[in-house]
Amino acid sequence: MSLDGTPLNQLLAEQSIILAAVATDHDDAVRQAGVALVAIGAVDHSYISVMLEREKTVSTYLAEGVAIPHGTLATKGAVFKDALVFLRFPEGVDWDGEVVTIVIGIAATANRHVAFLSRLATLLMDPATAKALRTVTEAGQVYALLGTSDGLG
């Protein structure tokens, strides 16, 4: 579960899991995550530019080929509901010298992004969970991995 009690997989809509994404660079990958958040009604379009600006000042690369782009507290008016989007880039994306294959975009209301970031970081810093997410081939695998307290259960 997330720190606020909501299982992370409950923040994912089926259409927000994209397993064969392709990006030209990390800005394109961040933009795709933002577009996916817009598509599920989690944020308005202005959130995408804030995600891109944040990435220019502080990289959202974690480790193990995972990045978690998100907005800032200043964008709280652009967020309509808590949500995650999961994009897998099988060919990888250059992220300032690191290769990212998983991008998890975050939209959070009421300062809950810190709880979601913390929970995701805990899960994704585990090499086995990160590897499992990098190799998923079905949405159900993503739901299962993000629905357990320790990733691999």
C-alpha angles and dihedrals in degrees: 000000000000119000090260093055100258113120107238092232090061088064090062123088115205092243090053093068109087113178102179105043123156124201133182093214141340093279088057090050092050090047091052090051089051093048089051090052090050091048093058093047096249097122142008122250094263089070091071094063091049090051089053093047092049090052090055092056102034124017115231092207109127110178139273091058095301131127126181110199118191142153130258135257087264089068097058090115090058093056117086100175142357112271146151129209123200120207122179117200104194092188092049131234125243106243105186092309097326124099113236121194099165125054118182112189117204132206116179136175128212096017091299091133090089091059092047093046092049094049093046092047091052092051096042097046087067104093093213093053092044090050091049091051092048090056102041116132100181135049090234090065091055091050091050095048094047093042099063128080094239104026100246094044 
